């Protein structure tokens, strides 16, 4: 079900005359509707917390219908609450008084379908090679798993994330802090064009609007709300990406961080976020992101060190193996004494170790094989770190 033409024009008008996330105006629209709210502004009615004179001044030179027509000429459309294309998760912004009146959307995909399983990926504009590589690889792997990636079309991490998705033939959405027809930064025009033709470009600002510093911060709430979770790849101690993480946390989205070298200033903000906000989850791969944001059972494969023959041994057999001398031969009784087990247990364990190729019997005495000595050496100096809690 789509909204009426009058409602759409009224919301286009509100998007033009007011800056996003004006909580007092949002409350008034919730009470009386968009059409009545525009009429109230035109009449100069008093609305608590709203600069009516400022809005009336802008309204004199504004036409919501003209904005809709201008957007259509560049292939964009206005998607409003109540439209089939409006993603329901965006309504969560109402919990914190930062709801959106509508979104200008450019691209061939449905916004609601493109964001059904999506993750935001954000970070610094001055990304290191490490950060750009991690963002591109992680975004590529998310796309291979049929996850969309939402970002801000900025330099650095944003650009790397968008390009990673596109190289995998996946879906990516760019959220602008300027007009839907104003590629920013200008040098990212080719990337903007690809998103507009293969993915989606989104903005709350009417066609022709210039980017402003405040708009980048308020734009970040849309990035967070369009996603099931936000991944911060690289972030300095002072970074706009932190606001995206804050918006995500405020509306109960997952917040994730990629760690970096502790000597890197570009990862300092990630490390602080992990330290100060215990709900933030450390992630190092697309699989871990999906495990955090996906369905129950979408578990990342647990990584481990290289498998060795001894990894297959039971605790008692491994204990007897420790009692076998490395360089000389010993009888069963001596090995049992060294391992602290009975002779029958040692004899059975030695037979199992011989089957595994770790020990050999010469006459009535036992010794390690070359493979056994190699396994023992590979663990020397690291056993304390690798022992299971119940190793004894």
TORKOL-4160 file (C-alpha; in steps of 0.2 Angstrom, whole numbers, padded with zeros to 4 digits, m for minus):
392
<pt num="1" X="0000" Y="0000" Z="0000"/>
<pt num="2" X="0007" Y="0017" Z="m0005"/>
<pt num="3" X="0004" Y="0034" Z="0003"/>
<pt num="4" X="m0007" Y="0047" Z="m0005"/>
<pt num="5" X="0000" Y="0060" Z="m0017"/>
<pt num="6" X="m0003" Y="0074" Z="m0005"/>
<pt num="7" X="0006" Y="0064" Z="0009"/>
<pt num="8" X="0021" Y="0061" Z="m0002"/>
<pt num="9" X="0022" Y="0080" Z="m0007"/>
<pt num="10" X="0020" Y="0085" Z="0011"/>
<pt num="11" X="0035" Y="0074" Z="0016"/>
<pt num="12" X="0045" Y="0080" Z="0002"/>
<pt num="13" X="0042" Y="0097" Z="0008"/>
<pt num="14" X="0047" Y="0093" Z="0026"/>
<pt num="15" X="0063" Y="0085" Z="0020"/>
<pt num="16" X="0067" Y="0101" Z="0011"/>
<pt num="17" X="0063" Y="0114" Z="0024"/>
<pt num="18" X="0069" Y="0105" Z="0040"/>
<pt num="19" X="0086" Y="0096" Z="0044"/>
<pt num="20" X="0084" Y="0078" Z="0048"/>
<pt num="21" X="0081" Y="0071" Z="0066"/>
<pt num="22" X="0072" Y="0087" Z="0072"/>
<pt num="23" X="0063" Y="0078" Z="0086"/>
<pt num="24" X="0051" Y="0092" Z="0090"/>
<pt num="25" X="0045" Y="0092" Z="0072"/>
<pt num="26" X="0045" Y="0073" Z="0071"/>
<pt num="27" X="0033" Y="0073" Z="0086"/>
<pt num="28" X="0021" Y="0085" Z="0079"/>
<pt num="29" X="0020" Y="0075" Z="0062"/>
<pt num="30" X="0017" Y="0060" Z="0072"/>
<pt num="31" X="0002" Y="0068" Z="0080"/>
<pt num="32" X="m0006" Y="0078" Z="0066"/>
<pt num="33" X="0001" Y="0070" Z="0050"/>
<pt num="34" X="0013" Y="0077" Z="0037"/>
<pt num="35" X="0000" Y="0087" Z="0027"/>
<pt num="36" X="m0007" Y="0095" Z="0043"/>
<pt num="37" X="0011" Y="0099" Z="0049"/>
<pt num="38" X="0015" Y="0108" Z="0033"/>
<pt num="39" X="m0001" Y="0118" Z="0034"/>
<pt num="40" X="0003" Y="0123" Z="0052"/>
<pt num="41" X="0020" Y="0129" Z="0047"/>
<pt num="42" X="0013" Y="0139" Z="0032"/>
<pt num="43" X="0001" Y="0147" Z="0044"/>
<pt num="44" X="0014" Y="0151" Z="0057"/>
<pt num="45" X="0006" Y="0140" Z="0071"/>
<pt num="46" X="0016" Y="0138" Z="0086"/>
<pt num="47" X="0024" Y="0121" Z="0088"/>
<pt num="48" X="0034" Y="0119" Z="0104"/>
<pt num="49" X="0053" Y="0116" Z="0101"/>
<pt num="50" X="0052" Y="0121" Z="0082"/>
<pt num="51" X="0059" Y="0137" Z="0074"/>
<pt num="52" X="0043" Y="0141" Z="0064"/>
<pt num="53" X="0050" Y="0157" Z="0057"/>
<pt num="54" X="0064" Y="0148" Z="0050"/>
<pt num="55" X="0054" Y="0134" Z="0042"/>
<pt num="56" X="0041" Y="0147" Z="0035"/>
<pt num="57" X="0056" Y="0156" Z="0027"/>
<pt num="58" X="0062" Y="0141" Z="0018"/>
<pt num="59" X="0044" Y="0135" Z="0014"/>
<pt num="60" X="0041" Y="0151" Z="0003"/>
<pt num="61" X="0054" Y="0145" Z="m0009"/>
<pt num="62" X="0050" Y="0126" Z="m0008"/>
<pt num="63" X="0039" Y="0115" Z="m0018"/>
<pt num="64" X="0039" Y="0096" Z="m0013"/>
<pt num="65" X="0031" Y="0092" Z="m0030"/>
<pt num="66" X="0045" Y="0101" Z="m0039"/>
<pt num="67" X="0058" Y="0091" Z="m0029"/>
<pt num="68" X="0049" Y="0075" Z="m0034"/>
<pt num="69" X="0049" Y="0079" Z="m0052"/>
<pt num="70" X="0067" Y="0084" Z="m0051"/>
<pt num="71" X="0072" Y="0068" Z="m0043"/>
<pt num="72" X="0062" Y="0058" Z="m0056"/>
<pt num="73" X="0073" Y="0066" Z="m0070"/>
<pt num="74" X="0088" Y="0059" Z="m0062"/>
<pt num="75" X="0080" Y="0042" Z="m0060"/>
<pt num="76" X="0077" Y="0044" Z="m0041"/>
<pt num="77" X="0061" Y="0042" Z="m0031"/>
<pt num="78" X="0054" Y="0047" Z="m0014"/>
<pt num="79" X="0051" Y="0032" Z="m0003"/>
<pt num="80" X="0040" Y="0036" Z="0012"/>
<pt num="81" X="0034" Y="0027" Z="0028"/>
<pt num="82" X="0019" Y="0017" Z="0022"/>
<pt num="83" X="0026" Y="0013" Z="0005"/>
<pt num="84" X="0029" Y="m0006" Z="0001"/>
<pt num="85" X="0047" Y="m0001" Z="m0002"/>
<pt num="86" X="0049" Y="0007" Z="0015"/>
<pt num="87" X="0060" Y="m0004" Z="0026"/>
<pt num="88" X="0051" Y="m0007" Z="0043"/>
<pt num="89" X="0068" Y="m0007" Z="0053"/>
<pt num="90" X="0069" Y="0012" Z="0049"/>
<pt num="91" X="0054" Y="0015" Z="0060"/>
<pt num="92" X="0066" Y="0010" Z="0075"/>
<pt num="93" X="0073" Y="0027" Z="0074"/>
<pt num="94" X="0057" Y="0033" Z="0082"/>
<pt num="95" X="0062" Y="0025" Z="0098"/>
<pt num="96" X="0075" Y="0039" Z="0100"/>
<pt num="97" X="0065" Y="0053" Z="0092"/>
<pt num="98" X="0075" Y="0053" Z="0076"/>
<pt num="99" X="0063" Y="0045" Z="0064"/>
<pt num="100" X="0065" Y="0050" Z="0045"/>
<pt num="101" X="0051" Y="0058" Z="0035"/>
<pt num="102" X="0056" Y="0049" Z="0019"/>
<pt num="103" X="0071" Y="0044" Z="0009"/>
<pt num="104" X="0076" Y="0049" Z="m0009"/>
<pt num="105" X="0081" Y="0033" Z="m0017"/>
<pt num="106" X="0091" Y="0030" Z="m0034"/>
<pt num="107" X="0094" Y="0013" Z="m0041"/>
<pt num="108" X="0086" Y="m0002" Z="m0049"/>
<pt num="109" X="0083" Y="m0012" Z="m0033"/>
<pt num="110" X="0069" Y="m0012" Z="m0020"/>
<pt num="111" X="0076" Y="m0004" Z="m0004"/>
<pt num="112" X="0066" Y="m0016" Z="0007"/>
<pt num="113" X="0073" Y="m0031" Z="m0001"/>
<pt num="114" X="0091" Y="m0025" Z="m0003"/>
<pt num="115" X="0092" Y="m0022" Z="0016"/>
<pt num="116" X="0083" Y="m0038" Z="0022"/>
<pt num="117" X="0100" Y="m0045" Z="0026"/>
<pt num="118" X="0112" Y="m0031" Z="0027"/>
<pt num="119" X="0127" Y="m0025" Z="0037"/>
<pt num="120" X="0134" Y="m0008" Z="0039"/>
<pt num="121" X="0153" Y="m0006" Z="0036"/>
<pt num="122" X="0161" Y="0011" Z="0041"/>
<pt num="123" X="0177" Y="0018" Z="0046"/>
<pt num="124" X="0190" Y="0031" Z="0043"/>
<pt num="125" X="0192" Y="0041" Z="0027"/>
<pt num="126" X="0211" Y="0040" Z="0029"/>
<pt num="127" X="0212" Y="0021" Z="0029"/>
<pt num="128" X="0228" Y="0012" Z="0030"/>
<pt num="129" X="0232" Y="m0002" Z="0018"/>
<pt num="130" X="0228" Y="m0014" Z="0031"/>
<pt num="131" X="0211" Y="m0006" Z="0034"/>
<pt num="132" X="0206" Y="m0005" Z="0016"/>
<pt num="133" X="0211" Y="m0023" Z="0013"/>
<pt num="134" X="0201" Y="m0029" Z="0027"/>
<pt num="135" X="0186" Y="m0019" Z="0023"/>
<pt num="136" X="0187" Y="m0025" Z="0004"/>
<pt num="137" X="0189" Y="m0043" Z="0008"/>
<pt num="138" X="0176" Y="m0044" Z="0022"/>
<pt num="139" X="0163" Y="m0035" Z="0011"/>
<pt num="140" X="0168" Y="m0047" Z="m0004"/>
<pt num="141" X="0165" Y="m0062" Z="0007"/>
<pt num="142" X="0148" Y="m0055" Z="0014"/>
<pt num="143" X="0142" Y="m0052" Z="m0004"/>
<pt num="144" X="0147" Y="m0070" Z="m0008"/>
<pt num="145" X="0136" Y="m0075" Z="0007"/>
<pt num="146" X="0121" Y="m0065" Z="0000"/>
<pt num="147" X="0123" Y="m0051" Z="0013"/>
<pt num="148" X="0121" Y="m0033" Z="0007"/>
<pt num="149" X="0133" Y="m0020" Z="0013"/>
<pt num="150" X="0128" Y="m0002" Z="0018"/>
<pt num="151" X="0140" Y="0012" Z="0019"/>
<pt num="152" X="0143" Y="0031" Z="0016"/>
<pt num="153" X="0151" Y="0032" Z="m0001"/>
<pt num="154" X="0166" Y="0042" Z="0007"/>
<pt num="155" X="0184" Y="0039" Z="0005"/>
<pt num="156" X="0194" Y="0026" Z="0014"/>
<pt num="157" X="0184" Y="0011" Z="0022"/>
<pt num="158" X="0167" Y="0016" Z="0014"/>
<pt num="159" X="0175" Y="0015" Z="m0003"/>
<pt num="160" X="0184" Y="m0001" Z="0000"/>
<pt num="161" X="0168" Y="m0009" Z="0007"/>
<pt num="162" X="0157" Y="m0004" Z="m0008"/>
<pt num="163" X="0171" Y="m0009" Z="m0021"/>
<pt num="164" X="0173" Y="m0026" Z="m0012"/>
<pt num="165" X="0154" Y="m0030" Z="m0014"/>
<pt num="166" X="0154" Y="m0024" Z="m0032"/>
<pt num="167" X="0169" Y="m0035" Z="m0036"/>
<pt num="168" X="0159" Y="m0050" Z="m0030"/>
<pt num="169" X="0143" Y="m0045" Z="m0039"/>
<pt num="170" X="0134" Y="m0042" Z="m0023"/>
<pt num="171" X="0122" Y="m0028" Z="m0017"/>
<pt num="172" X="0128" Y="m0012" Z="m0009"/>
<pt num="173" X="0119" Y="0004" Z="m0003"/>
<pt num="174" X="0127" Y="0021" Z="m0002"/>
<pt num="175" X="0119" Y="0034" Z="0010"/>
<pt num="176" X="0123" Y="0052" Z="0006"/>
<pt num="177" X="0124" Y="0067" Z="0017"/>
<pt num="178" X="0119" Y="0078" Z="0002"/>
<pt num="179" X="0106" Y="0078" Z="m0012"/>
<pt num="180" X="0102" Y="0062" Z="m0021"/>
<pt num="181" X="0109" Y="0069" Z="m0037"/>
<pt num="182" X="0125" Y="0076" Z="m0029"/>
<pt num="183" X="0139" Y="0063" Z="m0030"/>
<pt num="184" X="0151" Y="0067" Z="m0015"/>
<pt num="185" X="0166" Y="0067" Z="m0015"/>
<pt num="186" X="0167" Y="0071" Z="m0033"/>
<pt num="187" X="0181" Y="0060" Z="m0037"/>
<pt num="188" X="0170" Y="0045" Z="m0032"/>
<pt num="189" X="0158" Y="0049" Z="m0046"/>
<pt num="190" X="0162" Y="0032" Z="m0055"/>
<pt num="191" X="0158" Y="0023" Z="m0039"/>
<pt num="192" X="0142" Y="0033" Z="m0036"/>
<pt num="193" X="0136" Y="0029" Z="m0054"/>
<pt num="194" X="0139" Y="0010" Z="m0052"/>
<pt num="195" X="0129" Y="0010" Z="m0036"/>
<pt num="196" X="0115" Y="0020" Z="m0044"/>
<pt num="197" X="0115" Y="0008" Z="m0059"/>
<pt num="198" X="0118" Y="m0009" Z="m0049"/>
<pt num="199" X="0114" Y="m0006" Z="m0031"/>
<pt num="200" X="0106" Y="0009" Z="m0022"/>
<pt num="201" X="0110" Y="0027" Z="m0017"/>
<pt num="202" X="0100" Y="0034" Z="m0003"/>
<pt num="203" X="0098" Y="0052" Z="0005"/>
<pt num="204" X="0086" Y="0062" Z="0016"/>
<pt num="205" X="0091" Y="0078" Z="0007"/>
<pt num="206" X="0082" Y="0084" Z="m0009"/>
<pt num="207" X="0090" Y="0085" Z="m0026"/>
<pt num="208" X="0104" Y="0098" Z="m0027"/>
<pt num="209" X="0107" Y="0099" Z="m0008"/>
<pt num="210" X="0126" Y="0102" Z="m0004"/>
<pt num="211" X="0135" Y="0092" Z="0009"/>
<pt num="212" X="0137" Y="0100" Z="0026"/>
<pt num="213" X="0147" Y="0094" Z="0042"/>
<pt num="214" X="0131" Y="0091" Z="0053"/>
<pt num="215" X="0123" Y="0081" Z="0039"/>
<pt num="216" X="0136" Y="0068" Z="0039"/>
<pt num="217" X="0133" Y="0064" Z="0058"/>
<pt num="218" X="0114" Y="0064" Z="0056"/>
<pt num="219" X="0116" Y="0053" Z="0040"/>
<pt num="220" X="0125" Y="0040" Z="0050"/>
<pt num="221" X="0108" Y="0035" Z="0059"/>
<pt num="222" X="0101" Y="0030" Z="0043"/>
<pt num="223" X="0116" Y="0019" Z="0039"/>
<pt num="224" X="0114" Y="0010" Z="0056"/>
<pt num="225" X="0095" Y="0008" Z="0055"/>
<pt num="226" X="0096" Y="0000" Z="0037"/>
<pt num="227" X="0107" Y="m0014" Z="0044"/>
<pt num="228" X="0106" Y="m0028" Z="0056"/>
<pt num="229" X="0123" Y="m0023" Z="0063"/>
<pt num="230" X="0137" Y="m0011" Z="0061"/>
<pt num="231" X="0155" Y="m0016" Z="0058"/>
<pt num="232" X="0169" Y="m0003" Z="0062"/>
<pt num="233" X="0184" Y="m0008" Z="0052"/>
<pt num="234" X="0196" Y="0007" Z="0056"/>
<pt num="235" X="0192" Y="0022" Z="0067"/>
<pt num="236" X="0203" Y="0035" Z="0075"/>
<pt num="237" X="0200" Y="0041" Z="0093"/>
<pt num="238" X="0190" Y="0056" Z="0085"/>
<pt num="239" X="0180" Y="0049" Z="0071"/>
<pt num="240" X="0162" Y="0051" Z="0063"/>
<pt num="241" X="0161" Y="0032" Z="0062"/>
<pt num="242" X="0159" Y="0032" Z="0081"/>
<pt num="243" X="0142" Y="0040" Z="0079"/>
<pt num="244" X="0136" Y="0026" Z="0067"/>
<pt num="245" X="0141" Y="0014" Z="0081"/>
<pt num="246" X="0132" Y="0024" Z="0094"/>
<pt num="247" X="0116" Y="0026" Z="0083"/>
<pt num="248" X="0117" Y="0007" Z="0080"/>
<pt num="249" X="0118" Y="0003" Z="0099"/>
<pt num="250" X="0104" Y="0015" Z="0103"/>
<pt num="251" X="0091" Y="0005" Z="0092"/>
<pt num="252" X="0097" Y="m0012" Z="0097"/>
<pt num="253" X="0108" Y="m0016" Z="0082"/>
<pt num="254" X="0124" Y="m0026" Z="0084"/>
<pt num="255" X="0140" Y="m0016" Z="0085"/>
<pt num="256" X="0156" Y="m0025" Z="0079"/>
<pt num="257" X="0174" Y="m0019" Z="0078"/>
<pt num="258" X="0189" Y="m0025" Z="0068"/>
<pt num="259" X="0205" Y="m0024" Z="0079"/>
<pt num="260" X="0221" Y="m0017" Z="0072"/>
<pt num="261" X="0239" Y="m0015" Z="0078"/>
<pt num="262" X="0240" Y="m0006" Z="0095"/>
<pt num="263" X="0252" Y="0006" Z="0088"/>
<pt num="264" X="0240" Y="0012" Z="0074"/>
<pt num="265" X="0231" Y="0028" Z="0077"/>
<pt num="266" X="0219" Y="0023" Z="0064"/>
<pt num="267" X="0213" Y="0008" Z="0075"/>
<pt num="268" X="0213" Y="0018" Z="0092"/>
<pt num="269" X="0195" Y="0022" Z="0091"/>
<pt num="270" X="0191" Y="0003" Z="0088"/>
<pt num="271" X="0201" Y="m0002" Z="0103"/>
<pt num="272" X="0193" Y="0011" Z="0114"/>
<pt num="273" X="0175" Y="0006" Z="0108"/>
<pt num="274" X="0179" Y="m0012" Z="0112"/>
<pt num="275" X="0186" Y="m0007" Z="0129"/>
<pt num="276" X="0173" Y="0005" Z="0135"/>
<pt num="277" X="0157" Y="m0003" Z="0127"/>
<pt num="278" X="0156" Y="m0022" Z="0133"/>
<pt num="279" X="0142" Y="m0025" Z="0121"/>
<pt num="280" X="0154" Y="m0022" Z="0106"/>
<pt num="281" X="0159" Y="m0038" Z="0098"/>
<pt num="282" X="0177" Y="m0041" Z="0090"/>
<pt num="283" X="0176" Y="m0048" Z="0073"/>
<pt num="284" X="0190" Y="m0054" Z="0061"/>
<pt num="285" X="0180" Y="m0061" Z="0046"/>
<pt num="286" X="0164" Y="m0061" Z="0037"/>
<pt num="287" X="0159" Y="m0078" Z="0045"/>
<pt num="288" X="0160" Y="m0070" Z="0062"/>
<pt num="289" X="0149" Y="m0055" Z="0056"/>
<pt num="290" X="0136" Y="m0067" Z="0050"/>
<pt num="291" X="0137" Y="m0077" Z="0066"/>
<pt num="292" X="0133" Y="m0061" Z="0075"/>
<pt num="293" X="0119" Y="m0054" Z="0064"/>
<pt num="294" X="0112" Y="m0070" Z="0056"/>
<pt num="295" X="0100" Y="m0083" Z="0061"/>
<pt num="296" X="0103" Y="m0096" Z="0074"/>
<pt num="297" X="0115" Y="m0109" Z="0068"/>
<pt num="298" X="0125" Y="m0097" Z="0057"/>
<pt num="299" X="0141" Y="m0101" Z="0066"/>
<pt num="300" X="0158" Y="m0096" Z="0061"/>
<pt num="301" X="0170" Y="m0111" Z="0059"/>
<pt num="302" X="0182" Y="m0111" Z="0074"/>
<pt num="303" X="0200" Y="m0109" Z="0069"/>
<pt num="304" X="0214" Y="m0119" Z="0076"/>
<pt num="305" X="0232" Y="m0123" Z="0074"/>
<pt num="306" X="0238" Y="m0136" Z="0062"/>
<pt num="307" X="0232" Y="m0154" Z="0066"/>
<pt num="308" X="0245" Y="m0166" Z="0073"/>
<pt num="309" X="0244" Y="m0185" Z="0076"/>
<pt num="310" X="0244" Y="m0182" Z="0094"/>
<pt num="311" X="0229" Y="m0171" Z="0094"/>
<pt num="312" X="0219" Y="m0188" Z="0090"/>
<pt num="313" X="0225" Y="m0196" Z="0106"/>
<pt num="314" X="0215" Y="m0198" Z="0122"/>
<pt num="315" X="0221" Y="m0190" Z="0138"/>
<pt num="316" X="0228" Y="m0206" Z="0145"/>
<pt num="317" X="0237" Y="m0211" Z="0130"/>
<pt num="318" X="0244" Y="m0194" Z="0128"/>
<pt num="319" X="0250" Y="m0195" Z="0146"/>
<pt num="320" X="0259" Y="m0211" Z="0143"/>
<pt num="321" X="0267" Y="m0203" Z="0127"/>
<pt num="322" X="0274" Y="m0190" Z="0138"/>
<pt num="323" X="0283" Y="m0204" Z="0148"/>
<pt num="324" X="0292" Y="m0211" Z="0133"/>
<pt num="325" X="0310" Y="m0206" Z="0133"/>
<pt num="326" X="0315" Y="m0195" Z="0117"/>
<pt num="327" X="0332" Y="m0202" Z="0114"/>
<pt num="328" X="0334" Y="m0219" Z="0123"/>
<pt num="329" X="0324" Y="m0235" Z="0125"/>
<pt num="330" X="0314" Y="m0240" Z="0141"/>
<pt num="331" X="0304" Y="m0254" Z="0146"/>
<pt num="332" X="0285" Y="m0254" Z="0150"/>
<pt num="333" X="0287" Y="m0253" Z="0169"/>
<pt num="334" X="0299" Y="m0238" Z="0167"/>
<pt num="335" X="0287" Y="m0229" Z="0156"/>
<pt num="336" X="0272" Y="m0233" Z="0167"/>
<pt num="337" X="0282" Y="m0226" Z="0182"/>
<pt num="338" X="0286" Y="m0210" Z="0173"/>
<pt num="339" X="0268" Y="m0208" Z="0167"/>
<pt num="340" X="0261" Y="m0212" Z="0184"/>
<pt num="341" X="0250" Y="m0226" Z="0177"/>
<pt num="342" X="0249" Y="m0245" Z="0180"/>
<pt num="343" X="0259" Y="m0257" Z="0169"/>
<pt num="344" X="0244" Y="m0264" Z="0160"/>
<pt num="345" X="0238" Y="m0246" Z="0156"/>
<pt num="346" X="0255" Y="m0241" Z="0149"/>
<pt num="347" X="0256" Y="m0257" Z="0138"/>
<pt num="348" X="0239" Y="m0254" Z="0130"/>
<pt num="349" X="0243" Y="m0235" Z="0127"/>
<pt num="350" X="0260" Y="m0240" Z="0120"/>
<pt num="351" X="0251" Y="m0252" Z="0108"/>
<pt num="352" X="0240" Y="m0237" Z="0102"/>
<pt num="353" X="0255" Y="m0226" Z="0101"/>
<pt num="354" X="0264" Y="m0238" Z="0090"/>
<pt num="355" X="0248" Y="m0239" Z="0078"/>
<pt num="356" X="0249" Y="m0220" Z="0077"/>
<pt num="357" X="0267" Y="m0221" Z="0072"/>
<pt num="358" X="0273" Y="m0212" Z="0087"/>
<pt num="359" X="0283" Y="m0225" Z="0096"/>
<pt num="360" X="0291" Y="m0242" Z="0091"/>
<pt num="361" X="0296" Y="m0257" Z="0101"/>
<pt num="362" X="0313" Y="m0265" Z="0099"/>
<pt num="363" X="0314" Y="m0281" Z="0109"/>
<pt num="364" X="0305" Y="m0278" Z="0125"/>
<pt num="365" X="0309" Y="m0259" Z="0126"/>
<pt num="366" X="0301" Y="m0244" Z="0119"/>
<pt num="367" X="0307" Y="m0228" Z="0111"/>
<pt num="368" X="0300" Y="m0214" Z="0101"/>
<pt num="369" X="0300" Y="m0214" Z="0082"/>
<pt num="370" X="0306" Y="m0200" Z="0071"/>
<pt num="371" X="0288" Y="m0194" Z="0069"/>
<pt num="372" X="0285" Y="m0195" Z="0088"/>
<pt num="373" X="0301" Y="m0184" Z="0091"/>
<pt num="374" X="0295" Y="m0172" Z="0078"/>
<pt num="375" X="0278" Y="m0171" Z="0087"/>
<pt num="376" X="0286" Y="m0168" Z="0104"/>
<pt num="377" X="0298" Y="m0154" Z="0097"/>
<pt num="378" X="0283" Y="m0145" Z="0089"/>
<pt num="379" X="0275" Y="m0143" Z="0106"/>
<pt num="380" X="0290" Y="m0139" Z="0116"/>
<pt num="381" X="0289" Y="m0122" Z="0123"/>
<pt num="382" X="0271" Y="m0120" Z="0119"/>
<pt num="383" X="0263" Y="m0134" Z="0129"/>
<pt num="384" X="0257" Y="m0123" Z="0143"/>
<pt num="385" X="0248" Y="m0112" Z="0131"/>
<pt num="386" X="0240" Y="m0126" Z="0122"/>
<pt num="387" X="0235" Y="m0138" Z="0136"/>
<pt num="388" X="0216" Y="m0141" Z="0139"/>
<pt num="389" X="0209" Y="m0136" Z="0156"/>
<pt num="390" X="0207" Y="m0154" Z="0160"/>
<pt num="391" X="0224" Y="m0160" Z="0153"/>
<pt num="392" X="0228" Y="m0168" Z="0170"/>
